[in-house]
Amino acid sequence: MKKLHLLYIILMVFLCVSCSSPENEGKELAQWMNDCTETFIKDKQKAETSFVNGFNASHYSSRTEALEAYDQVMIEVLDEYNSCHDEVVVKRSKIAGEYANDYKKMATFETAYESNIDSELSDKLMDAIAETDYPAAVLAKVKTIIPVKPDAAQIQKDLVGQELPEGYEGDKSWFAKDWHWLIKEGQIKNFNIEEIVKDDSKKYCVLATMRLEGDINAFDAQVKISYWLPDAEDWKIEYVNSLGMDIVKTHEYDDCVSYEIKDDGWGGVNALFITNKTKITLGVCGYFNNTYGDKRKFAVKIGPNETMQVGGTFGGGSVVSYDIVFVERI
């Protein structure tokens, strides 16, 4: 009887060792990973079907909100897969550690694992994860949401990041053609929609005024803002056109510069010399009259304690008088 009992124990030990062989462990772990992948693919499709079948446009204030809700559903499905995947990775690392000193067993384990991973499932997984476009059925539902037209508050948010040129040409312009103002958060003040130019199911265009306040100066701006409604998105700015930006004249820096009409050094021709008496950079804009009776516009940027010449032999003729429009930080 004792011999029979001993034989039973030996048989059980043999079976356990057989079941936990490197090859079997590799196969079992691969199957576990295959199960993780297959579950993800099925759950992703189920989640999409559930979202579409249970969709109610009244539950969302915008198309963006609806798409974000769908994204969250997909994230939850992916999180479940990642959790399963990570468990397999940890287990694989643990087993590999046990076989670290036995190259043959390690090779057998890794070969069994790799050869039993379902490549077709893996390809489907990669395709599913790499997918960036929303499914047609989801977009069809999202399109049923009719977004409200952007109001003044929304327009101001959308304007952040937009660049505005001065918007004037010829004599009305004081700045270089490549000058622009980059609108940053918190800079827009006194925004007002003056006129709605176009308002239909696909386009919304307004004329608006606002003040843009930066760190060193401010501008009063008139702008044309055009929105369009993409196929399955919310209203987006199509373009912003500056109709004119005027620097706010503070007169705070009027006495920070000095002016002198004197010979420009070429003999008998006078120029206007403007000196910045401070340690900040200033922009000085205005007009001068020459001996020919012409009125010439000028705009100069003067650095700290710097003197700039306006007019003269090579600058528009001999200066007889001048008129300053503004002196401001730029």
Wavefront OBJ file of the C-alpha trace (Angstrom):
o trace
v 0.000 0.000 0.000
v 2.865 2.289 0.855
v 4.479 1.557 -2.501
v 1.246 2.428 -4.296
v 0.994 5.749 -2.416
v 4.601 6.601 -3.267
v 3.981 5.797 -6.920
v 0.969 8.172 -6.910
v 3.077 11.007 -5.491
v 5.799 10.466 -8.084
v 3.176 10.476 -10.856
v 1.649 13.778 -9.642
v 5.062 15.426 -9.420
v 5.834 14.242 -12.956
v 2.534 15.626 -14.250
v 3.060 18.996 -12.533
v 6.570 19.310 -13.913
v 5.248 18.391 -17.344
v 2.453 20.991 -17.164
v 4.820 23.735 -16.090
v 7.464 23.098 -18.717
v 9.018 26.155 -20.452
v 7.177 25.249 -23.653
v 3.769 24.999 -21.961
v 4.338 28.206 -20.024
v 5.176 30.005 -23.270
v 2.053 28.639 -24.976
v -0.226 29.525 -22.046
v 1.161 33.045 -21.801
v 0.758 33.581 -25.548
v -2.848 32.420 -25.347
v -3.437 34.847 -22.493
v -2.079 37.689 -24.661
v -4.224 36.516 -27.585
v -7.265 36.591 -25.299
v -6.405 40.166 -24.247
v -6.189 41.222 -27.886
v -9.360 39.459 -28.989
v -11.316 40.910 -26.059
v -10.137 44.425 -26.925
v -11.201 44.107 -30.571
v -14.640 42.767 -29.600
v -15.156 45.318 -26.809
v -14.177 48.178 -29.122
v -16.810 47.152 -31.648
v -19.405 46.655 -28.895
v -18.660 50.103 -27.464
v -19.021 51.728 -30.896
v -22.344 49.944 -31.533
v -23.612 50.870 -28.074
v -22.665 54.537 -28.549
v -24.432 54.716 -31.910
v -27.574 52.859 -30.814
v -27.928 54.896 -27.625
v -27.051 58.279 -29.155
v -29.306 61.214 -28.242
v -28.365 64.567 -29.783
v -30.125 66.486 -26.994
v -27.575 65.172 -24.494
v -24.807 67.280 -26.058
v -24.335 71.023 -26.412
v -21.853 70.664 -29.278
v -20.411 68.163 -31.713
v -17.072 68.437 -29.957
v -18.677 67.359 -26.694
v -20.238 64.318 -28.396
v -16.951 63.269 -29.990
v -15.181 63.709 -26.662
v -17.754 61.405 -25.079
v -17.035 58.787 -27.739
v -13.290 59.245 -27.209
v -13.757 58.608 -23.499
v -15.582 55.345 -24.209
v -12.722 54.216 -26.440
v -10.156 55.235 -23.820
v -11.881 53.051 -21.245
v -11.803 50.068 -23.616
v -8.118 50.696 -24.330
v -7.365 51.008 -20.615
v -8.860 47.561 -20.052
v -6.646 46.118 -22.773
v -3.552 47.859 -21.394
v -4.257 46.419 -17.953
v -4.529 42.892 -19.378
v -1.459 43.409 -21.562
v 0.601 44.642 -18.611
v -0.322 41.587 -16.531
v 1.008 39.319 -19.285
v 4.194 41.375 -19.584
v 4.822 41.163 -15.837
v 4.220 37.409 -15.841
v 6.510 36.939 -18.849
v 9.247 38.929 -17.151
v 8.891 36.862 -13.984
v 9.163 33.533 -15.849
v 12.096 34.806 -17.897
v 13.823 35.732 -14.650
v 13.383 32.182 -13.373
v 15.062 30.841 -16.515
v 17.797 33.469 -16.581
v 20.524 30.957 -15.767
v 19.283 28.258 -18.124
v 19.684 29.366 -21.728
v 17.970 26.279 -23.152
v 14.823 26.687 -21.054
v 14.790 30.429 -21.703
v 15.007 29.857 -25.469
v 12.287 27.185 -25.339
v 9.988 29.486 -23.354
v 10.510 32.519 -25.615
v 10.157 30.465 -28.810
v 6.919 28.923 -27.585
v 5.563 32.335 -26.639
v 6.462 34.049 -29.905
v 5.288 31.180 -32.116
v 1.892 31.011 -30.413
v 1.061 34.733 -30.662
v -1.744 35.086 -33.214
v -0.216 37.363 -35.865
v -3.579 38.018 -37.501
v -5.009 39.214 -34.203
v -1.909 41.351 -33.629
v -2.375 43.013 -37.021
v -6.012 43.759 -36.203
v -4.912 45.217 -32.880
v -2.375 47.526 -34.546
v -4.973 48.664 -37.074
v -7.522 49.345 -34.322
v -5.083 51.338 -32.181
v -3.699 53.290 -35.149
v -7.175 54.243 -36.360
v -7.554 58.036 -36.167
v -10.732 58.623 -38.171
v -14.090 58.364 -36.455
v -16.340 55.542 -37.704
v -18.902 56.635 -40.302
v -21.789 55.535 -38.072
v -20.511 57.697 -35.205
v -20.060 60.748 -37.452
v -23.526 60.292 -38.892
v -24.989 60.595 -35.394
v -22.773 63.526 -34.429
v -23.873 65.439 -37.529
v -27.431 65.489 -36.205
v -26.292 67.987 -33.561
v -26.817 71.546 -34.805
v -24.184 73.762 -33.116
v -25.214 77.234 -31.991
v -23.580 80.194 -33.717
v -20.538 81.578 -31.839
v -21.443 84.448 -29.515
v -19.167 87.302 -28.415
v -17.620 85.229 -25.616
v -16.840 82.299 -27.915
v -15.433 84.542 -30.637
v -13.008 86.112 -28.163
v -11.781 82.655 -27.138
v -11.343 81.670 -30.781
v -9.382 84.842 -31.567
v -6.571 83.852 -29.201
v -3.644 82.762 -31.351
v -4.746 84.755 -34.401
v -2.358 87.285 -35.960
v -3.557 90.694 -37.122
v -1.654 93.060 -39.447
v -2.166 96.804 -39.168
v -4.782 96.632 -41.906
v -4.075 100.038 -43.453
v -2.428 100.957 -46.734
v -0.593 104.054 -47.952
v -0.841 107.214 -45.855
v -2.996 105.514 -43.221
v -0.304 102.986 -42.376
v 2.385 103.617 -39.760
v 3.908 100.132 -39.462
v 5.907 97.857 -41.747
v 4.027 95.422 -43.954
v 5.331 92.437 -41.970
v 4.195 93.887 -38.629
v 1.442 91.979 -36.857
v -0.160 91.556 -33.439
v -0.407 88.027 -32.029
v -3.536 87.895 -29.883
v -2.907 86.330 -26.480
v -5.294 85.282 -23.753
v -6.576 88.206 -21.676
v -5.624 90.910 -24.197
v -9.082 91.487 -25.706
v -11.099 94.281 -24.096
v -14.359 96.023 -25.026
v -15.236 93.455 -27.692
v -18.391 94.316 -29.615
v -20.100 92.798 -32.651
v -20.995 95.791 -34.827
v -22.639 93.993 -37.751
v -23.560 90.498 -38.906
v -22.432 90.288 -42.534
v -23.523 86.719 -43.294
v -25.602 84.196 -41.398
v -26.654 80.874 -42.946
v -26.310 77.155 -42.230
v -22.661 77.002 -43.333
v -21.237 80.524 -42.923
v -21.321 83.135 -40.165
v -19.444 86.406 -40.649
v -19.323 89.482 -38.409
v -17.672 92.886 -38.196
v -16.383 93.625 -34.707
v -14.378 96.181 -32.742
v -12.112 95.598 -29.784
v -9.155 96.922 -27.877
v -5.999 94.791 -27.701
v -3.938 95.524 -24.611
v -0.352 94.286 -24.482
v 2.439 94.776 -21.975
v 3.705 98.055 -23.445
v 0.970 99.421 -25.688
v -2.578 98.920 -26.917
v -4.487 99.079 -30.201
v -8.091 99.733 -31.145
v -8.956 97.254 -33.882
v -11.711 96.742 -36.422
v -11.894 93.174 -37.696
v -13.899 90.961 -40.005
v -14.296 87.453 -38.589
v -15.604 84.653 -40.790
v -16.706 81.246 -39.466
v -17.622 78.080 -41.350
v -19.284 74.863 -40.217
v -17.309 71.723 -41.165
v -19.160 68.506 -41.969
v -19.015 66.897 -38.514
v -17.444 69.589 -36.319
v -18.428 72.802 -34.577
v -18.093 76.326 -35.956
v -14.467 77.192 -36.789
v -12.811 80.462 -37.739
v -12.205 80.486 -41.491
v -10.265 83.764 -41.449
v -9.777 87.008 -39.514
v -9.174 90.143 -41.545
v -7.869 93.351 -39.997
v -9.768 96.381 -41.256
v -7.546 98.768 -39.343
v -5.570 98.884 -36.110
v -4.885 102.228 -34.413
v -2.375 102.538 -31.611
v -3.910 103.977 -28.454
v -2.348 107.411 -27.930
v -1.516 107.824 -24.247
v 0.674 110.960 -24.614
v 2.638 109.529 -21.708
v 5.900 109.606 -23.676
v 5.510 112.919 -25.507
v 8.212 114.593 -23.401
v 10.581 111.620 -23.594
v 11.970 112.771 -26.952
v 13.470 115.998 -28.194
v 13.463 117.492 -31.696
v 15.928 119.706 -33.527
v 15.971 120.966 -37.119
v 19.558 121.508 -38.213
v 21.999 121.033 -41.083
v 22.342 117.367 -42.009
v 26.064 117.763 -42.752
v 25.773 117.942 -46.536
v 25.693 121.706 -46.702
v 22.603 123.885 -46.693
v 20.080 121.080 -46.207
v 18.286 120.647 -42.916
v 16.972 117.458 -41.318
v 14.868 116.743 -38.273
v 16.896 115.037 -35.545
v 14.847 113.124 -32.968
v 16.489 112.023 -29.732
v 15.131 109.433 -27.327
v 16.045 110.637 -23.826
v 15.024 107.431 -22.060
v 16.220 103.847 -21.667
v 13.180 102.375 -23.436
v 12.519 101.931 -27.156
v 10.004 104.383 -28.602
v 8.160 104.760 -31.868
v 7.790 108.305 -33.195
v 5.407 108.944 -36.070
v 4.420 112.164 -37.822
v 4.931 114.440 -40.825
v 7.493 116.998 -41.934
v 7.271 119.732 -44.551
v 10.196 120.405 -46.885
v 11.310 123.462 -48.801
v 9.440 122.217 -51.896
v 6.120 122.466 -50.078
v 5.751 118.704 -49.808
v 4.324 116.999 -46.739
v 6.200 113.765 -45.992
v 5.186 111.041 -43.554
v 7.749 109.414 -41.265
v 7.764 106.589 -38.715
v 10.944 105.763 -36.798
v 11.847 103.315 -34.070
v 14.363 104.890 -31.698
v 16.359 102.863 -29.207
v 17.445 104.036 -25.724
v 19.419 107.319 -25.801
v 19.527 107.113 -29.593
v 19.127 109.916 -32.162
v 17.458 109.351 -35.530
v 17.453 111.640 -38.577
v 14.306 112.347 -40.594
v 14.392 114.184 -43.933
v 17.512 115.855 -45.275
v 19.544 115.367 -48.444
v 18.760 111.691 -48.845
v 15.577 111.562 -46.785
v 12.990 113.694 -48.520
v 14.420 117.179 -48.731
v 15.283 120.028 -46.426
v 12.976 120.129 -43.388
v 11.231 123.394 -42.511
v 8.616 122.199 -40.017
v 7.147 119.013 -38.501
v 4.044 117.646 -36.813
v 4.146 114.677 -34.399
v 1.154 112.309 -34.488
v 2.218 110.020 -31.622
v 5.087 108.865 -29.455
v 4.517 105.445 -27.911
v 6.381 102.348 -26.803
v 6.625 99.715 -29.545
l 1 2 3 4 5 6 7 8 9 10 11 12 13 14 15 16 17 18 19 20 21 22 23 24 25 26 27 28 29 30 31 32 33 34 35 36 37 38 39 40 41 42 43 44 45 46 47 48 49 50 51 52 53 54 55 56 57 58 59 60 61 62 63 64 65 66 67 68 69 70 71 72 73 74 75 76 77 78 79 80 81 82 83 84 85 86 87 88 89 90 91 92 93 94 95 96 97 98 99 100 101 102 103 104 105 106 107 108 109 110 111 112 113 114 115 116 117 118 119 120 121 122 123 124 125 126 127 128 129 130 131 132 133 134 135 136 137 138 139 140 141 142 143 144 145 146 147 148 149 150 151 152 153 154 155 156 157 158 159 160 161 162 163 164 165 166 167 168 169 170 171 172 173 174 175 176 177 178 179 180 181 182 183 184 185 186 187 188 189 190 191 192 193 194 195 196 197 198 199 200 201 202 203 204 205 206 207 208 209 210 211 212 213 214 215 216 217 218 219 220 221 222 223 224 225 226 227 228 229 230 231 232 233 234 235 236 237 238 239 240 241 242 243 244 245 246 247 248 249 250 251 252 253 254 255 256 257 258 259 260 261 262 263 264 265 266 267 268 269 270 271 272 273 274 275 276 277 278 279 280 281 282 283 284 285 286 287 288 289 290 291 292 293 294 295 296 297 298 299 300 301 302 303 304 305 306 307 308 309 310 311 312 313 314 315 316 317 318 319 320 321 322 323 324 325 326 327 328 329 330
